[in-house]
Amino acid sequence: MLRASLISLIVPALPCMAGTISLQLPVECTLGQDCYIQNYVDRDPGPGARDAGCGTLTYDGHKGTDFALPTLAGMRAGVAVLAAAPGVVTAIRDGEPDRAFIEGAPVTGRECGNGIVIALGDGWETQYCHLREGSVSVRPGETVAAGQPLGLVGQSGKAAFPHLHLALRHDGAVVDPFDPDPTRACDRGGARDSLWSPPLAYTPSGLLGIGFTTTPPSFEAVKAGVPVDTRLPSSGPALLVWVYGFGAQAGDEIEITIDGPRGEILRHASPVERSQALFYRYSGRKTPPGGWPAGHYRTRAALIRKGETLAVEEAETDVSR
């Protein structure tokens, strides 16, 4: 059986900890394109939450790094979980259903879902959680190489979205691979002494998708992977754009612009009233009498914080009569 939970206390790292181990990206994806980091290790020793970049992309007591897929469609297509470092498999669990937590089923004692623990030597170990049901491909006692496939990204256990939760521990204590010294103040410029090789960028917020539509999709449909329309009728009820992202903070703005063959159709900025781990917005115009002019349409969405543009997504579509 897989260890049911992580050690709950982050203790000071050894002075020589940095540089004694290196980790590679544990998911077969490209960060910022088909995967992203939804949560970092919580470095706040109190009841609050703070990540290595002084941001809030974590929650109280979070003990790992969550490598997320933007949609359920990505999970169902199959994305490999890879060994972040070489070692020996000490425990596995498989057979836990995906999306049990989100559908209201009890997961107490099985919060990690389908997972794997790998001993790296010298007191180091990694734990991989929330793998897809039936995908675990290694067994206890097996020696694995860095980069070796271990299974597939899933949503088993206590998982509200499809992702891999990777925890790193040394002598039982949680270690943040973005900065292994928990006594050090956070760094707004990003992580220091990262254990990632090559170093992974600290990204506190971003946009995950954008698309044209004639009627607003539900947030659940967007998270599931709503198809992107590249051709629309001129006579639909409206010309709309949806945008999907992560890590929005109170006070941010989400700006959407739409341009058509006759110039700008829309420029709309909506404020973010409360911080949101995942967010969704849509904006547009009702179809005018006679319909939209045939031709090429472009949209741009920007996530803006204190006047600085943090992320941009763009899309195009053609309108035909």
C-alpha positions in Angstrom: 0.0 0.0 0.0 1.1 3.5 -0.7 1.9 5.8 2.2 -1.4 7.5 2.9 -0.2 11.0 3.6 3.0 13.1 3.5 4.9 14.2 6.6 3.0 17.3 7.7 5.9 19.4 9.0 8.5 21.3 7.0 11.7 21.4 9.0 14.9 23.3 8.3 16.9 21.8 5.5 20.5 20.6 6.0 23.1 23.3 5.0 24.5 21.0 2.3 21.1 20.0 0.9 21.2 22.2 -2.2 23.1 20.5 -5.0 23.0 17.0 -3.5 20.1 16.0 -5.8 18.6 17.2 -9.0 15.1 16.6 -10.5 13.9 16.7 -14.0 10.4 17.6 -15.3 8.2 14.7 -14.1 5.5 15.0 -16.8 6.0 14.4 -20.5 4.8 17.9 -21.5 6.0 21.4 -22.2 5.3 23.8 -19.3 3.3 26.8 -20.5 1.9 25.0 -23.5 0.2 21.7 -22.6 0.8 21.7 -18.8 1.4 24.2 -16.1 2.1 24.4 -12.3 -1.1 24.9 -10.4 0.3 24.8 -6.9 3.7 25.1 -5.3 4.9 24.0 -1.8 3.4 26.1 1.0 6.4 27.8 2.7 4.4 29.7 5.3 5.0 28.1 8.7 1.7 29.5 10.1 -1.9 29.3 9.0 -1.3 31.4 5.9 0.1 30.2 2.6 3.1 31.5 0.5 5.0 29.9 -2.3 8.7 30.3 -3.2 8.1 33.3 -5.3 6.2 35.2 -2.5 2.9 34.4 -4.3 -0.3 32.7 -3.4 -0.3 29.8 -5.9 -0.5 27.3 -3.0 -2.7 26.6 0.0 -2.1 26.1 3.7 -0.2 22.9 4.3 0.4 22.0 0.6 3.5 19.7 0.5 4.3 19.2 -3.1 4.3 20.7 -6.7 1.2 20.2 -8.8 1.9 19.7 -12.5 -1.6 20.2 -14.0 -3.1 19.5 -17.4 -5.4 22.3 -18.7 -8.3 20.0 -19.6 -9.8 16.5 -18.9 -9.4 15.9 -22.7 -5.6 16.1 -22.2 -5.8 13.6 -19.3 -7.9 11.2 -21.4 -5.5 11.4 -24.3 -2.8 10.2 -22.0 0.2 12.2 -20.7 3.1 10.2 -19.2 4.4 10.6 -15.7 8.2 10.4 -15.7 10.6 9.6 -12.9 12.1 12.9 -11.7 15.2 11.2 -10.4 16.6 7.6 -10.4 15.9 5.3 -7.5 14.1 2.2 -6.3 10.4 1.9 -6.1 9.3 1.2 -2.5 5.5 1.4 -2.7 2.7 1.7 -5.2 -1.1 2.0 -5.3 -3.3 1.5 -8.3 -7.0 0.8 -8.9 -8.4 4.0 -7.4 -11.0 5.6 -9.7 -10.4 9.0 -11.3 -12.6 12.0 -10.4 -14.0 10.2 -7.3 -13.3 13.3 -5.1 -14.9 15.7 -7.5 -18.0 13.4 -7.7 -18.4 13.3 -4.0 -17.1 9.8 -3.2 -15.0 9.4 0.0 -11.2 9.3 -0.4 -10.2 9.4 3.3 -7.0 7.5 3.7 -6.4 7.4 0.0 -5.9 11.1 -0.7 -2.9 10.4 -2.9 -5.0 8.2 -5.1 -2.9 6.0 -7.4 0.7 6.7 -6.6 4.3 5.7 -6.3 7.1 6.2 -3.7 10.7 6.0 -5.0 13.7 6.0 -2.7 16.6 8.0 -4.1 19.2 7.2 -1.5 20.8 9.2 1.3 17.4 9.8 2.9 15.8 11.3 -0.2 12.5 10.1 -1.7 9.9 11.2 -4.1 6.1 10.5 -4.1 3.9 10.7 -7.2 0.1 11.1 -6.6 -3.2 11.1 -8.5 -2.1 8.9 -11.4 -4.7 7.6 -13.8 -6.5 4.5 -12.8 -4.8 1.3 -14.1 -1.7 3.2 -15.4 1.0 2.5 -12.8 3.7 0.6 -14.7 6.3 -0.1 -12.1 6.4 -2.4 -9.1 8.1 -2.4 -5.6 11.7 -3.3 -5.7 12.1 -2.1 -9.3 15.0 0.2 -10.1 14.0 3.2 -12.3 16.1 5.6 -14.3 15.4 9.4 -14.5 12.9 10.0 -17.2 11.5 6.5 -17.2 7.7 6.4 -17.6 5.9 5.5 -14.4 2.2 5.8 -15.4 -0.2 8.5 -16.7 -1.4 11.8 -15.2 -4.8 11.3 -13.7 -7.3 12.6 -11.2 -7.5 9.9 -8.6 -7.6 10.5 -4.8 -8.2 14.0 -3.5 -7.8 15.8 -6.8 -10.0 18.6 -8.0 -8.4 18.7 -11.4 -6.1 16.4 -13.5 -2.6 16.7 -12.3 0.5 15.0 -10.9 1.3 15.9 -7.3 5.1 15.4 -6.8 6.4 15.5 -3.3 10.1 15.5 -2.4 11.3 14.6 1.1 14.6 14.3 2.9 14.7 12.2 6.0 11.0 12.5 6.2 10.9 16.3 5.9 9.2 18.0 3.0 11.6 19.9 0.7 10.5 22.5 -1.8 12.5 21.8 -5.0 12.2 25.5 -6.1 14.2 26.5 -3.0 15.3 23.8 -0.6 16.0 26.1 2.4 12.6 26.7 4.1 14.1 29.3 6.5 15.0 31.6 3.7 12.6 34.4 2.8 10.8 34.0 -0.5 12.1 35.6 -3.7 9.8 37.6 -5.9 12.1 37.1 -8.8 11.7 33.4 -8.6 13.3 30.4 -6.9 16.8 30.2 -5.7 19.1 27.2 -5.5 16.5 25.2 -7.5 16.8 21.4 -7.5 15.3 21.3 -11.0 17.7 20.5 -13.8 17.3 22.4 -16.0 15.7 25.1 -13.7 12.0 25.5 -14.0 10.5 29.0 -14.3 8.4 30.2 -11.4 5.0 31.2 -12.9 2.4 32.6 -10.5 -0.4 33.1 -13.0 -1.3 32.4 -16.6 -3.8 31.8 -19.4 -4.7 28.3 -20.5 -7.0 28.7 -23.4 -9.1 31.0 -25.6 -11.7 30.5 -28.3 -14.5 32.0 -30.3 -18.1 30.8 -29.9 -21.7 31.9 -30.6 -23.0 30.9 -27.2 -21.2 30.9 -23.8 -19.9 27.5 -22.8 -20.1 26.4 -19.2 -17.0 26.5 -17.0 -17.2 22.7 -16.8 -17.2 22.4 -20.6 -14.1 24.6 -20.8 -12.3 22.6 -18.2 -13.3 19.4 -20.0 -11.8 20.7 -23.2 -14.5 22.5 -25.3 -13.7 22.4 -29.1 -12.3 25.6 -30.5 -14.4 26.9 -33.3 -12.3 28.0 -36.3 -15.4 28.8 -38.5 -18.6 30.5 -37.3 -21.9 31.4 -39.0 -22.6 35.1 -39.6 -26.1 34.8 -38.2 -25.4 33.2 -34.8 -26.9 34.8 -31.7 -23.7 36.5 -30.8 -19.9 36.7 -31.4 -18.3 35.7 -28.1 -14.8 34.9 -26.8 -14.1 32.7 -23.8 -10.8 32.7 -21.9 -9.5 30.3 -19.2 -6.6 30.7 -16.8 -5.1 30.1 -13.4 -3.7 32.1 -10.5 -5.8 35.2 -10.8 -5.5 37.6 -7.9 -7.9 40.1 -6.5 -7.3 43.4 -8.4 -6.2 41.8 -11.6 -7.9 42.7 -14.9 -8.8 40.4 -17.8 -8.9 42.3 -21.0 -10.5 40.8 -24.2 -10.4 42.5 -27.6 -12.0 41.3 -30.8 -11.1 42.6 -34.3 -13.0 41.8 -37.5 -12.6 42.6 -41.2 -14.0 46.1 -40.5 -11.9 46.9 -37.5 -12.3 46.7 -33.7 -15.5 45.1 -32.5 -14.9 44.9 -28.7 -12.4 46.0 -26.1 -13.5 45.0 -22.6 -11.6 44.7 -19.3 -13.2 43.0 -16.3 -11.8 43.2 -12.8 -11.0 40.1 -10.7 -12.8 40.6 -7.4 -11.3 37.7 -5.6 -8.4 35.4 -6.0 -9.1 32.3 -8.0 -7.0 29.2 -8.6 -8.8 28.6 -11.9 -10.9 31.3 -13.7 -13.1 31.7 -16.8 -14.5 34.7 -18.5 -16.3 35.4 -21.7 -17.3 38.6 -23.5 -18.6 39.7 -26.9 -21.4 41.4 -28.9 -24.9 40.4 -30.0 -25.2 39.7 -33.7 -26.3 42.9 -35.5 -29.2 42.9 -37.9 -28.1 41.3 -41.1 -25.4 39.3 -39.4 -21.6 39.7 -39.1 -19.5 40.6 -42.1 -17.9 37.5 -43.7 -14.2 37.4 -43.2 -11.4 36.8 -40.7 -11.7 37.6 -37.0 -9.0 37.8 -34.3 -9.1 38.0 -30.5 -6.6 38.7 -27.8 -6.9 38.2 -24.1 -4.5 39.6 -21.5 -4.1 39.0 -17.8 -3.0 42.3 -16.3 -1.7 42.9 -12.8 -0.9 46.4 -11.5 -0.5 47.6 -15.1 1.8 44.8 -16.1 0.7 42.2 -18.7 1.5 38.8 -17.3 0.0 36.5 -20.0 -1.5 36.8 -23.4 -3.6 34.3 -25.5 -4.8 34.8 -29.0 -7.2 33.0 -31.4 -8.6 33.4 -34.9 -11.8 32.3 -36.7 -13.5 32.8 -40.0 -17.1 34.0 -40.4 -19.0 32.8 -43.4 -22.5 33.4 -44.7 
